[in-house]
Amino acid sequence: MATTSNFKEWVDFVELENYEEIYCIYRSVSDIDEWGAFKCTEKKTSKGSMYFLKCDYCDDTLMLASEKAREYFLKYIESTYVKSDMDIEGWYYFNREMEKND
């Protein structure tokens, strides 16, 4: 198990496949909690906080070395995967409603 700070490579390796996974990774990091297959934890240091993101189906851990890195990661996920003018919450609920078979 390795730890990396290259979040673009880590996200590519994880291969987010649908809106549920995208929403879970985003919420895990924004809430610093466990969402779906993703779990984000915080480690406080003398220089601030570091964040560690794990995925159930990936051996490597992603390290976000600061609050600034965590915020940038969230912006990256939103700008890369949310292809609309909506924020992540609106995009998630829109996709969820579109998936329903009424």
C-alpha positions in Angstrom: 0.0 0.0 0.0 1.5 3.3 -1.1 0.5 6.8 -0.4 0.4 9.4 -3.2 -0.4 13.0 -3.5 -1.0 12.9 -7.2 -4.8 13.1 -7.1 -5.3 13.1 -10.9 -3.5 9.7 -11.3 -5.2 8.3 -8.2 -8.7 9.3 -9.4 -7.9 7.9 -12.9 -6.9 4.6 -11.2 -10.1 4.5 -9.2 -12.1 4.9 -12.4 -15.2 6.8 -11.2 -17.9 5.2 -13.3 -21.2 6.9 -12.4 -22.7 9.9 -10.6 -23.1 7.9 -7.4 -19.3 7.3 -7.1 -18.5 10.9 -8.1 -20.9 12.2 -5.5 -19.5 9.8 -2.8 -15.9 10.7 -3.4 -16.8 14.4 -3.3 -18.9 14.1 -0.1 -16.3 11.9 1.6 -13.6 14.6 1.1 -15.9 17.6 1.8 -17.4 16.0 5.0 -14.2 14.3 6.0 -16.2 11.1 6.5 -17.1 7.8 4.9 -19.3 7.8 1.8 -19.9 4.6 -0.2 -16.5 3.1 -1.1 -14.6 6.2 0.0 -13.3 7.2 3.4 -11.5 10.5 4.2 -9.7 11.0 7.5 -7.9 14.1 8.9 -4.6 14.2 10.7 -3.7 17.4 12.5 -0.1 18.4 12.4 1.9 21.4 13.7 1.5 22.9 10.2 -2.2 22.3 9.8 -4.3 19.4 8.7 -3.5 16.6 6.2 -6.2 14.5 4.7 -6.1 10.8 3.6 -8.6 9.3 1.2 -9.0 5.6 0.9 -11.1 3.6 -1.6 -12.4 0.1 -0.9 -11.1 -1.1 -4.3 -7.7 0.6 -4.4 -4.7 -0.3 -2.4 -3.1 3.2 -2.6 -4.1 6.0 -0.3 -4.4 9.6 -1.6 -2.9 12.2 0.7 -4.1 15.8 0.4 -1.3 17.6 2.3 -3.3 20.7 3.3 -6.7 22.4 3.5 -5.8 24.2 0.2 -5.1 20.8 -1.4 -8.4 19.5 -0.2 -10.3 22.5 -1.6 -8.5 22.2 -4.9 -9.3 18.5 -5.1 -13.0 19.2 -4.5 -12.9 21.9 -7.3 -11.1 19.4 -9.6 -13.8 16.7 -9.0 -16.6 19.2 -9.6 -15.1 20.8 -12.7 -14.0 17.4 -14.3 -17.2 15.4 -13.7 -20.1 17.8 -13.3 -20.7 18.9 -16.9 -23.4 21.5 -16.3 -23.9 24.8 -14.6 -25.2 23.0 -11.5 -23.3 22.5 -8.3 -22.5 18.9 -7.2 -25.6 18.6 -5.1 -28.0 19.8 -7.8 -26.2 17.6 -10.4 -26.4 14.5 -8.2 -30.2 14.9 -7.5 -30.8 15.7 -11.2 -29.1 12.5 -12.3 -30.9 10.5 -9.5 -34.3 11.8 -10.7 -33.4 11.1 -14.4 -32.5 7.5 -13.5 -35.9 6.8 -11.9 -38.4 4.7 -13.9 -41.8 6.2 -13.1 
